[in-house]
Amino acid sequence: MKLITTLNELSGWLDTLRRQLVAPELSKVVQIAASTEIHLDACCEQIRRNTQALTGVEQQLAQVGLQLERIATALEQPQSDPVQAASPVALLDPVPDPQATNAGHGPSDTRLAELPDQTADAPAAPEPQVHEVSGPQEYLNRRQIKVKTLPVEDESDRVLIPVAEFLGDRYTSLRTLLGKIKSNMQLGRSFTLNLKGEPQDLVSNVCQLCTKLHEIAFLEAYNYQKSPRYLLTAKPTTLPKAQNFFSGKWLEQYILLKVKALVARLPAVRGEAVAFDYLLNPQVILPNGSDFELDLIFQVNQHTLWIEAKSGDYQQHISKYSKVSRLMGLNYDHAIMVLTDLPRESCDSLSALFGMTVLSLEDLESHLMRTLQTDLETEVRVS
């Protein structure tokens, strides 16, 4: 019994000794760890402050660079032009007088690089005479919008013009086919289209377009089974040229064809030839330094019109287009957005909300004719 008691006392004494020997070492380790943690926190805080300081310097440098670019652009412009003499900030404000902002008077020399005529395959029509006008590029310059690049037209664009015209003229009956192509072209998947019960003219238009697309290899495969199945099978190519065409290039080409044909008829309306010039898909730099691409900007005499075309989603674009139209100094009738798949009532609502004309494809020609006739009649009265 005494032995057990003695062993227990010895065990307790050993535990006490162990704690006395180990505790100081553990305390030192804890102190070192705490000190290291504080040091690391201080380093992280310093890194964060340095990062914030560098970010602020970068932002200041970007602002200085933008201001220098605006000053250089302003110095390049003739000081006699009241629009050019205005500060870059003032150009961001909406112009209160739409008629004045659309007048477009400027130097007589045209800086616009001549683009090849794209109407070789269009129905024969008298070409509008091109007089000396300021041109859309000079108009953009006066609004502090710089043309950065212009696309180079190649021979393949001419080949696609008849296809674009066929698709645009018959878009109502070809809308479903185009949707099938667009939804399958990224992966080059085959698709089927059931034409049973459809009107004969719709079936004919669909088959004609598929034949044209197959001939130029935009459809890798195409087959139509007549009665009793009335089933079309096709496989779109994944070529970038074809995808660009189906995604909206066809619509831009079609609108340009219609504009050219309409301008060719204007001399008979006005009694004398008019000047005509345009830019298709110019890459521009806005006054705030942002990059932007215009679909089509053109001038008839000194009257400037801008058209943006969308065959798909438009919701994320229309607000931006409305702001750009104000930067360009274009009023409601001269800033136009064409939507292929929206009913007229919805177009009218969007026009009222965003301060620019939103049109269906079938309403574009009548709006352009009405607007240009008004512009030219006003021009005659003033002269």
Secondary structure, DSSP 8 states (H G I E B T S, - for coil): -HHHHHHHHHHHHHHHHHHHHHHHHHHHHHHHHHHHHHHHHHHHHHHHHHHHHHHHHHHHHHHHHHHHHHHHHHHHS-TTSHHHHS-TTGGGS--S-HHHHT-----SS--------S-TTS------------HHHHHHHHTT-EEEE-----HHHHHHHHHHHHHHHTHHHHHHHHHHHHHHTTTT--EEEE-TT--HHHHHHHHHHHHHHHHTTSEEEEEEE-TTT-EEEEEE---HHHHHIIIIIHHHHHHHHHHHHHHHHHHHHHSS---EEEEES-EEE-TTS-EEE-SEEEEETTEEEEEEEESS--TTTHHHHHHHHHHTT--TTTEEEEETTS-HHHHHHHHHHHTSEEEEGGGHHHHHHHHHHHHHHHHHHH-
